[in-house]
Amino acid sequence: MSDSDNDHAHAQPVLRASVHDISYLTTLLRGVSFANRATITATGSGFTVTVEEARTLLATAYIFADIFDEYAYHSEAAPSQQSQDDGVDNMAFEIPLNTLIECLNIFGTAGAHPSSTTLGGKRWKKQEEDKGSDEEEGEGEGANNKRRGIAQYFGAGPEKSTGMRLTYEGAGFPLTLLIAEDADGPTTACEIVTYDPEPHLDLQFKPDEMILKIILKSSWLRDALSELDPSCDKLTFIGNPPPDGVPPATSGRPSRNAEVSRGTSTSKPMLRIHADGAFGSTEMDYPNDRDVLETFECEQNVCFSYRTSHITRAIRALQNSTKTSLRIDSEGLMSMQFLMPSPSFKSRAGADAFIEFRCLPLEEAL
Amino acid sequence: MNATRFGPDASTLYINISSTGTSFSLQLPSTLDAQEMRATLDARALKPFTKALHCLSKYGDDLTIHATDECLTLSTTNSSMSAYCRFKYERQFFSKYTLGSQSSTFVGSQDATNVTGQLLTKSLLSILRHRTVEKTVDRCELSIIEGDASEQNNDGEDEDSLESRLTVRLHCKHGIVKTHRLILQTPSAMMVPGSPGTDNESHLTIGPRAVKDMLEHFPVARGTKSDPQLVWSFKDTEVEVKSLETSLDSKGRSQLSTELSLSADEFDTYDVYSCPTTIAFHLREFIATIAFAESLGLALDIRFTDPANPLFIDVESDLTETLFVISTSQVPGQPFQPSQAQPLSNRSNKREREGDAAEHPNKYKKPMKAAQRDPIPSASATSSTPLPQSRHVSRAYETPCTPGPSNRPEGPHRDPLFLPTSSQLSVAEEAAIRSSGLGIEEMDRETFEAMMDGDAEEIGPDLANRQASFTLGSDQPDSFELVEDVEMAPSQSESITSRPSHKGFKPLFED
């Protein structure tokens, strides 16, 4: 390694990003924080955070560049290779995810961003979370948070929120975070050690062989998962094709009659989530109703089981998500994508970030 | 025995049997007659039902469900059997309530129809208490299907099962249906409360709010194992409540001792048999009771007799009847009430025991349990009808009528259930026995019997009675303790077991 290379690295860090409010970023990171070791893969258009569990579950948070105020990616690769600018170009490193989240929350301000979704339970939960984490900050910070909450809707300047700048110089360097609680408040510099990336599971979802596709409000799935008895270890998703020729009930207020006929005519529910536990079993049936299942595509009967503990890993992501797309392919690989609404005006124009969970089914003789 | 057939259509036929008044007849769950119960709760009824379950979960871990034609009963007993809780729902409480046999054969009127089962309270409560339930559930169907029947669901799925199951079907908004199936165990033992109706009963009625406001001054440390006791002294015009000083916090230190008095005017009914009466009982279950009564705005009906008999609390609303039984314990340092002074039947020990009672006023009496294990899961466990005297099966749990202290002052203490065993003699009592100079403290049974025989002329009638009680209880393990007591601790006032033969028996614990 020559000195010039080193200088180059210093001048042009591989990744440099800054954001004036870290809460959205933290929310996304928390959605996948069930395992500590995460791989961050940076590209020109953003980065992904990937964790896996038991070689079965792979969770990825897709964080796009436009949620940041500033985002710069410089490939370590030689400029000649850089010309093939087709997204293959990336740089990966591993990082202890929990440490990263703790650092971001070092002022206790990362937990309570006023989300654009209006889920009562979620809001309450966040406030409680916040309360738990910033005990030492006292009243002043609480008031500050409130002001920030209102200012949010007026597109207030960055001085009301905790800002962050992250820098990654390249392989072998730590991830450097500079966190400012306020525009004129204290700042913290953190350096988090990084590791060489380990290869992850290669779970390729085959869209061509998709046999079940459901889009539903995240709250339905969240409620279903949270109601499961902790003793349940197997969770089965059962999809039945909608009855012949009956289109899903149109959205809007379903009439009383429609509800009655639905109850009687459809013998099999379109979506059933079944769980077996130590004290009995649980079944949740979802009808053919646009209010519940916005999209339901299913050609044949589908029945795949998954380990409950893996699926419930998604609860945290679900809590902050508005919509879920749940797909299963012919081999039973399930892909759940959770749309994570962005609170800021700027990124609302662009794509919202999302979190994807992919999970292999349990082997079983059907 | 009625023939029972299970045809493919058996599950569709339900037979409702009118009340026959024979609800106490034995119905073993192993009979081939698989019963089932279906009850539907609307959203309005679900709330108090969930609150009841919450209260039950504070009392005990296991929930016993007992369904008869007329009512559905939920009951539980805590692990030490010092507290019992029972909720009885009339069939009108439910928007739909059917109980029937899956068998198409008509069940003879001699067989009372009932369905029983037991499960962990928590597993049912966690389903109904979930925060989404209150918001989204339109109605809730509970059904119990007893096992050993080839049973077909309404869904058309065949699910043969040997286990009894409780199915909770939650019909939510948007047509979402959540079905929880919980496995039911056969109740190993029915818990049955004693029947309190005695002459010296004190009766109080108070609104839950007043009690709650008062209890707020006695904080219970949350999360710790501490279970403080309160001492209640019922006087002519006021009630003194104080925390029992022996209750320790988690670090073993004595907690703040609080004492406050409550005017008798706070009570809607204030009818104390003899003032002052002092009782003590644990707070945990009592608080759960208050919380339940307060959430539904129902008044508490409190009954108690004396410091060793349990406290009974009735909370009644239109379609619900709730009974709480909490064991009380004797307060150390509280003198016996005059009404409880013991007349002595054994003249040879009489003098010494009188002195004993005076010198050791804080003689400890073992508190009576709030509920008793009934080995037979029978139909009438929750029936409060006193049983006919002739019934053999109830014998072991019968106790004589507790008479008024005026004419039969020894009354409450003849209850064998709270006789101290020989191992429970207080130091003072042992000292008293030793000081009696009789040498009986080291005496074994044969020697003692020999000695007692010598006194036969003196104590004739009593001995005869004692023997009578011996034979009465001799087939029960419990009663051996009783016999031992008589042998080992003759100086104890409580050990008087004479049962005047003319007295009618009344069941303490019904089967």
Interface residues (C-beta under 8 A of the other chain):
Chain A: G121 W220 D223 A224 S226 E227 D229 E259 R262 G263 S267 P269 F279 G280 S281 T282 E283 M284 D285 Y286 P287 D289 D291 V292
Chain B: L119 L120 S123 S126 I127 H130 R131 T132 T136 D155 G156 R165 L166 H174 G175 I176 V177 K178 T179 H180 R181 L182 I183
